[in-house]
Amino acid sequence: MSYTQEAFMGAGDLNLDVYDSAGEKTGELDVGNATIFEIDAPSIEKKEQIGMRRENYGQTTKSVITKVEQNLKFTLTDINRKNLALAMLGTDADYTQAAGDNTAAPEEIIAHLDKYTKLASRNLDEASPPVVTHATGSPTYIEDTDYEIDYQVGRIKVLSTGAILDEAVLEVGSTWLEIAGGFKVDGLEVNKIEAYLRLIGEDQANSRDCEVIVYKAQIEPAGPIKWLGEELNSIEFTGKILSTSDGSWDVLFY
């Protein structure tokens, strides 16, 4: 009898289809580079009957599986809006800002010495610096003497070395530029993520295609999002495979 060695070394593209609140699929999305996609061995709970007769004392005479659980894990290195929403148990949306100004009706703020106060808009126009006055309309204060402006974020810091008193009421008239192509993720907006997973794979050891299909898994973030660091980031997830009318999970080779 001949023997054919069949090793396995996998590469693949992981796709997630997140179920909506009605339990309907929303479309498979390629989540980018997945460095880990593993399905753990089943965790099995059993009820067993032990013989007490002389001929079978201490031996298992009946065994019934009462519970089977199987978990998976995956790690992603693409830190995009959809993956961040998964990692933050959140929702994502476009973030844009139209160019504009409030110079005709300046916004009112309370001064806090040597601390920043956020203004209504971001991306302030450095070519048209904000005009800062007392709420009565006079005096007009001087940038870098009485206050500093963070043009990127849209913040003002009142300087204790200047002429503005702590907790003074100020009016700030600003001009801001357009922001296009941004996005926002609101964290902790959902308490459950269920998804269909499909790994479109390649068995590199045997030059054949394969797919791993998980019909439904409840997934959750399993590691930190490192907003500061010297290494490229990754985000980790774990999941519990759920039983469906289509099954739990399958593997196809072709």
C-alpha positions as CSV (number, residue, x, y, z in Angstrom):
1,M,0.0,0.0,0.0
2,S,1.5,3.3,-1.1
3,Y,1.8,6.3,1.3
4,T,1.2,9.9,0.3
5,Q,2.3,12.5,2.8
6,E,-0.3,15.3,3.2
7,A,1.0,18.1,5.4
8,F,-0.9,21.4,5.8
9,M,0.4,25.0,5.8
10,G,-2.4,27.5,5.5
11,A,-2.7,31.0,4.1
12,G,-6.0,32.8,3.6
13,D,-8.3,35.8,3.5
14,L,-10.7,36.1,6.5
15,N,-14.2,37.5,5.9
16,L,-16.8,38.4,8.5
17,D,-20.5,38.9,7.9
18,V,-21.9,40.5,11.0
19,Y,-25.5,39.7,11.8
20,D,-27.8,42.7,12.3
21,S,-30.2,43.2,15.2
22,A,-32.8,41.2,13.3
23,G,-30.4,38.2,12.9
24,E,-29.9,38.9,9.2
25,K,-26.6,38.8,7.4
26,T,-25.2,42.2,6.2
27,G,-22.6,41.0,3.7
28,E,-19.2,39.4,3.9
29,L,-16.3,41.9,4.5
30,D,-12.6,41.1,4.0
31,V,-11.1,42.1,7.4
32,G,-7.6,42.4,5.9
33,N,-4.5,40.7,7.2
34,A,-5.3,38.0,9.8
35,T,-2.1,36.6,11.4
36,I,-4.0,34.0,13.5
37,F,-7.2,32.1,12.8
38,E,-7.6,29.1,15.1
39,I,-10.5,26.8,16.1
40,D,-9.9,25.1,19.4
41,A,-10.5,21.5,20.2
42,P,-14.1,20.9,21.5
43,S,-14.7,21.2,25.2
44,I,-16.9,18.2,26.1
45,E,-18.9,17.6,29.3
46,K,-20.2,14.1,29.9
47,K,-22.3,12.1,32.4
48,E,-20.9,8.7,33.0
49,Q,-22.2,5.6,34.8
50,I,-19.6,3.6,36.7
51,G,-20.1,-0.1,37.3
52,M,-20.2,-1.3,40.8
53,R,-20.7,-5.0,40.1
54,R,-17.8,-7.4,40.8
55,E,-17.1,-7.9,37.1
56,N,-17.1,-4.2,36.1
57,Y,-16.3,-2.4,39.3
58,G,-14.8,1.1,38.6
59,Q,-15.3,0.8,34.8
60,T,-17.4,3.1,32.7
61,T,-20.5,1.3,31.5
62,K,-22.4,4.3,30.0
63,S,-21.2,7.7,28.7
64,V,-23.5,10.5,27.5
65,I,-22.2,13.8,26.2
66,T,-24.3,16.6,27.7
67,K,-22.5,19.6,26.5
68,V,-20.1,20.5,23.6
69,E,-18.5,23.9,23.2
70,Q,-15.9,25.0,20.7
71,N,-14.1,28.3,20.6
72,L,-12.1,30.2,18.0
73,K,-9.6,33.0,18.0
74,F,-8.3,35.4,15.4
75,T,-5.9,38.4,15.2
76,L,-6.1,41.3,12.8
77,T,-3.4,43.8,11.9
78,D,-5.6,46.1,9.7
79,I,-6.7,48.9,12.1
80,N,-9.5,50.2,10.0
81,R,-12.9,51.6,11.0
82,K,-14.8,48.3,10.8
83,N,-12.2,46.3,12.7
84,L,-12.0,49.1,15.3
85,A,-15.8,49.0,15.7
86,L,-15.5,45.2,16.4
87,A,-12.7,45.8,18.9
88,M,-14.5,48.6,20.7
89,L,-17.9,46.9,20.7
90,G,-19.0,50.0,18.8
91,T,-20.5,51.5,15.7
92,D,-18.8,53.4,13.0
93,A,-19.9,56.4,10.8
94,D,-18.4,58.9,8.4
95,Y,-16.8,62.0,10.1
96,T,-16.9,65.2,8.0
97,Q,-16.9,68.9,8.6
98,A,-18.1,71.6,6.2
99,A,-16.0,74.7,6.0
100,G,-17.6,77.7,7.8
101,D,-17.3,80.3,10.4
102,N,-19.2,81.8,13.4
103,T,-17.7,85.2,13.3
104,A,-21.1,86.8,13.1
105,A,-22.3,84.9,16.2
106,P,-19.2,83.9,18.2
107,E,-19.4,81.0,20.6
108,E,-19.2,81.7,24.3
109,I,-16.8,79.9,26.6
110,I,-15.5,80.0,30.2
111,A,-11.8,80.8,30.6
112,H,-9.7,78.2,32.6
113,L,-6.2,79.4,33.2
114,D,-3.4,77.4,31.6
115,K,-6.0,74.7,30.5
116,Y,-7.5,74.0,27.1
117,T,-11.1,74.5,26.3
118,K,-12.5,72.7,23.3
119,L,-14.2,74.9,20.6
120,A,-17.1,73.7,18.5
121,S,-15.1,72.9,15.4
122,R,-11.8,71.3,14.4
123,N,-9.2,72.2,11.7
124,L,-9.3,76.0,12.3
125,D,-8.0,78.2,9.5
126,E,-4.6,79.6,10.5
127,A,-5.0,82.2,7.7
128,S,-8.0,83.6,9.6
129,P,-7.1,83.3,13.3
130,P,-9.9,83.4,15.9
131,V,-10.9,86.7,17.4
132,V,-11.2,86.5,21.2
133,T,-13.0,89.1,23.2
134,H,-14.6,89.5,26.6
135,A,-18.3,88.7,26.5
136,T,-19.1,92.4,26.7
137,G,-17.3,92.9,23.4
138,S,-14.2,94.6,24.9
139,P,-11.3,94.2,25.2
140,T,-10.0,92.1,22.3
141,Y,-7.3,89.8,23.5
142,I,-4.0,88.9,21.8
143,E,-2.9,85.4,20.6
144,D,0.3,84.1,22.3
145,T,0.1,86.8,24.9
146,D,-3.3,86.2,26.4
147,Y,-4.2,82.8,24.9
148,E,-2.9,80.0,22.6
149,I,-4.9,78.3,19.9
150,D,-4.6,74.5,18.9
151,Y,-5.7,74.9,15.3
152,Q,-5.8,71.1,14.5
153,V,-8.1,70.1,17.4
154,G,-9.9,73.4,17.8
155,R,-9.0,74.4,21.4
156,I,-8.0,77.6,23.2
157,K,-5.7,77.8,26.3
158,V,-6.0,81.0,28.4
159,L,-2.6,82.0,29.7
160,S,-2.2,82.9,33.3
161,T,0.5,85.4,32.3
162,G,-2.0,87.4,30.2
163,A,-4.9,89.8,30.8
164,I,-7.7,87.2,31.0
165,L,-9.1,86.4,34.4
166,D,-9.9,82.8,35.5
167,E,-13.5,81.9,34.7
168,A,-14.0,85.0,32.6
169,V,-16.7,84.7,30.0
170,L,-15.2,85.0,26.5
171,E,-16.5,85.1,22.9
172,V,-14.5,83.3,20.3
173,G,-15.2,83.9,16.6
174,S,-13.6,81.2,14.5
175,T,-13.2,80.1,10.8
176,W,-12.7,76.5,10.1
177,L,-11.8,74.4,7.0
178,E,-13.4,71.3,5.5
179,I,-12.7,67.8,6.9
180,A,-13.5,65.0,4.4
181,G,-12.9,61.3,4.4
182,G,-12.8,60.9,8.2
183,F,-14.6,58.4,10.3
184,K,-15.7,58.0,13.9
185,V,-16.2,54.9,16.1
186,D,-18.4,55.1,19.1
187,G,-17.3,52.5,21.7
188,L,-19.5,50.3,23.8
189,E,-22.6,50.8,21.7
190,V,-23.4,47.1,21.3
191,N,-23.4,44.3,23.8
192,K,-23.3,41.3,21.4
193,I,-21.6,40.6,18.1
194,E,-22.6,37.6,16.1
195,A,-20.9,36.9,12.8
196,Y,-20.6,34.4,10.0
197,L,-16.9,33.7,9.2
198,R,-15.4,32.5,6.0
199,L,-11.6,31.8,5.6
200,I,-10.9,31.6,1.9
201,G,-7.7,29.6,2.2
202,E,-4.9,27.9,0.4
203,D,-3.1,24.7,1.5
204,Q,0.3,25.7,0.5
205,A,1.8,22.3,1.2
206,N,-0.4,20.6,-1.4
207,S,-1.3,23.5,-3.7
208,R,-5.0,23.2,-3.2
209,D,-7.8,25.6,-2.2
210,C,-9.9,25.3,0.9
211,E,-12.5,27.2,2.9
212,V,-13.3,27.2,6.6
213,I,-16.9,28.2,7.2
214,V,-18.2,29.1,10.6
215,Y,-22.0,29.6,10.3
216,K,-22.4,31.7,13.4
217,A,-20.0,32.7,16.3
218,Q,-20.4,35.1,19.1
219,I,-17.2,37.1,19.0
220,E,-15.6,39.6,21.4
221,P,-12.4,41.6,21.7
222,A,-9.7,39.7,23.7
223,G,-6.9,42.1,24.0
224,P,-6.0,45.8,24.3
225,I,-5.9,48.4,21.6
226,K,-2.4,49.9,22.1
227,W,-2.9,53.6,21.2
228,L,0.8,54.2,22.1
229,G,3.7,52.0,21.4
230,E,6.8,51.4,19.3
231,E,5.4,48.3,17.5
232,L,2.8,47.9,14.8
233,N,-0.6,47.3,16.4
234,S,-2.8,44.2,16.2
235,I,-6.2,43.5,17.7
236,E,-7.3,40.1,19.1
237,F,-10.7,38.4,19.2
238,T,-12.2,35.3,20.6
239,G,-15.4,33.6,19.8
240,K,-17.8,30.8,20.7
241,I,-19.1,28.8,17.8
242,L,-22.9,28.5,17.9
243,S,-25.1,25.8,16.5
244,T,-27.4,26.7,13.6
245,S,-29.8,24.9,11.2
246,D,-26.9,24.9,8.7
247,G,-24.5,23.3,11.2
248,S,-21.7,24.7,13.3
249,W,-18.6,24.8,11.1
250,D,-17.3,23.1,8.0
251,V,-14.1,22.7,6.0
252,L,-14.0,22.3,2.2
253,F,-11.0,21.3,0.1
254,Y,-11.1,21.6,-3.7
